[in-house]
Amino acid sequence: MSLHDDAVLVLKRYEDQEELRQTYLDHLSAHPDGMWKACEAGHVTASALVVDPERGRVLLTLHRKLNMWLQMGGHCEPGDATLSGAALREATEESGIAGLTLLPSAGAVRSASMRGGGRVTGGPVRLDRHPIPAPCNWHLDVQYAALAPGGAVEAISEESLDLRWFAYDEVAGVADESVVRLMERTRAAL
């Protein structure tokens, strides 16, 4: 299965943000290259909010180009087999934390319990479509949450100016609304 096909399946199974979800599906239907940075009409990206629920905090990166506190994430790469794998790869690369696991979405947990159990893999927490500078127009970000293992130690990557843990109640003071909404949805899923 291609990454494009995986993204379509993930989005079809996502049970929230119906209008935006359909925008993503329409984009992928119209653009076979819609997963890649080269798609000037916009492209799907994968990100993950790194969470330490035991300490009530999230790890944010001060993005080198945007100079904004954001969750980890970015463009899909040819070696990515799945959208969740791309999000986990980005989170691991940008946080420097090994052993991250994706938080299952509420829909994935419901679906697994209706099927009588089975393995539940990480699913999207939310979607966020935002404009980007030319030549592309849009990032169609599929946002996940990644759980940090106990005792995790972060390491700044080349893409970051800084990397810092923030208590849940500090995020609104440093990050934009997209990150705040992602954190709120993640906390609700926890």
C-alpha positions in Angstrom: 0.0 0.0 0.0 1.3 3.5 -0.9 1.6 6.3 1.6 -1.1 8.1 -0.4 -3.4 5.1 0.0 -2.6 4.9 3.7 -3.5 8.6 4.2 -6.8 8.1 2.5 -7.7 5.2 4.7 -6.6 7.1 7.9 -8.7 10.0 6.9 -11.7 7.9 6.0 -11.5 6.3 9.5 -11.1 9.7 11.2 -14.5 10.4 12.9 -14.3 14.1 13.5 -13.9 17.5 11.7 -16.1 16.2 8.9 -15.8 19.2 6.6 -12.1 19.5 7.0 -11.6 15.8 6.7 -13.5 15.9 3.4 -11.2 18.8 2.2 -8.2 16.5 2.8 -9.8 13.6 1.0 -10.8 15.8 -2.0 -7.3 17.1 -2.2 -5.8 13.6 -2.2 -8.3 12.5 -4.9 -7.4 15.5 -7.1 -3.6 15.3 -6.5 -1.8 12.0 -6.7 1.3 13.9 -5.5 -0.7 15.5 -2.6 1.5 13.8 0.0 4.7 15.5 -1.2 6.3 18.9 -0.6 6.5 19.3 -4.4 2.7 19.5 -4.7 2.2 23.3 -5.1 -1.6 23.0 -4.5 -0.7 22.0 -0.9 0.4 18.8 0.7 -0.4 16.5 3.6 2.0 16.7 6.5 2.3 14.7 9.7 2.9 16.0 13.2 2.8 14.9 16.8 2.5 16.6 20.1 5.0 14.9 22.5 3.3 14.5 25.9 4.5 13.5 29.4 1.1 12.9 31.1 2.7 11.8 34.4 4.2 15.3 34.8 1.3 17.2 33.0 3.5 18.7 30.3 4.2 18.8 26.5 7.4 19.2 24.6 7.5 22.0 22.0 10.1 23.0 19.5 11.0 26.6 18.7 10.9 26.2 14.9 14.1 27.5 13.2 12.3 29.1 10.2 9.1 30.3 11.8 10.4 31.3 15.2 7.3 29.8 16.8 6.7 27.2 19.5 5.1 24.2 17.7 4.6 20.5 18.0 7.1 18.2 16.2 6.3 17.4 12.6 6.7 18.1 9.0 6.8 16.7 5.5 6.4 13.1 4.6 9.4 11.4 3.1 9.6 8.6 0.4 10.7 6.1 3.1 7.5 6.6 5.1 5.1 3.7 4.8 2.3 5.2 6.9 1.1 8.6 8.0 1.3 7.6 11.6 4.9 6.3 10.9 5.7 9.7 9.4 4.4 11.5 12.5 6.3 9.2 14.8 9.5 9.6 12.8 9.2 13.4 12.8 8.5 13.4 16.6 11.5 11.2 17.3 13.9 13.1 15.0 12.9 16.5 16.3 12.6 15.6 20.0 15.6 13.3 20.2 13.5 11.0 22.3 13.6 7.3 21.6 10.7 5.1 22.5 7.8 7.4 21.7 4.4 5.7 21.2 1.4 7.2 19.5 -1.7 7.8 21.6 -4.6 5.9 20.1 -7.4 8.1 18.9 -10.8 7.7 20.7 -12.2 6.5 17.4 -9.6 3.7 17.1 -10.3 2.6 20.7 -14.0 2.5 20.0 -13.5 0.7 16.7 -11.2 -2.0 18.3 -13.6 -2.6 21.2 -16.5 -3.0 18.7 -14.4 -5.6 16.8 -13.8 -7.4 20.1 -10.4 -6.1 20.9 -7.3 -6.3 18.8 -4.2 -4.1 18.5 -5.0 -0.4 18.6 -2.5 1.8 16.7 -2.1 5.6 17.0 -4.7 7.6 15.2 -5.0 11.3 14.5 -6.0 13.6 17.3 -7.1 16.4 15.0 -6.6 18.0 11.6 -5.2 21.5 11.0 -5.1 23.2 7.6 -2.9 26.3 7.5 -1.5 28.5 4.7 2.2 28.4 3.9 4.4 30.7 1.7 4.6 30.2 -2.0 5.2 28.3 -4.1 2.9 25.9 -2.1 -0.4 27.1 -0.7 -1.4 24.8 2.2 -0.2 22.3 4.8 -2.9 19.8 5.4 -1.5 18.6 8.8 -2.7 15.4 10.3 -1.9 15.7 14.0 -1.1 12.9 16.4 0.0 12.8 20.0 3.1 10.9 21.1 3.6 9.6 24.6 7.1 10.1 26.0 8.5 7.2 28.0 9.4 7.7 31.7 12.7 9.6 32.2 12.8 10.8 28.6 15.6 13.2 27.8 15.1 15.5 24.8 17.8 16.7 22.3 17.6 19.7 20.0 17.7 18.9 16.3 19.0 21.0 13.4 15.4 22.2 12.8 15.0 23.8 16.2 16.3 26.9 17.9 15.2 25.4 21.2 13.2 22.5 22.7 11.4 22.9 26.0 8.8 21.2 28.2 5.8 23.3 29.1 3.1 22.6 31.7 -0.3 22.2 30.1 -1.5 25.6 31.5 1.6 27.4 30.0 1.0 26.4 26.4 -1.6 29.1 25.6 0.9 31.7 26.6 3.6 30.6 24.2 2.0 28.8 21.2 -0.7 29.6 18.6 -4.3 28.4 18.7 -3.5 25.3 16.6 -1.1 24.0 19.2 -3.5 24.9 22.0 -6.3 23.0 20.3 -4.1 20.0 19.7 -3.1 20.0 23.4 -6.7 20.3 24.5 -7.8 17.4 22.2 -4.8 15.3 23.4 -5.6 15.9 27.0 -9.2 14.9 26.4 -8.0 11.7 24.7 -5.7 10.9 27.7 
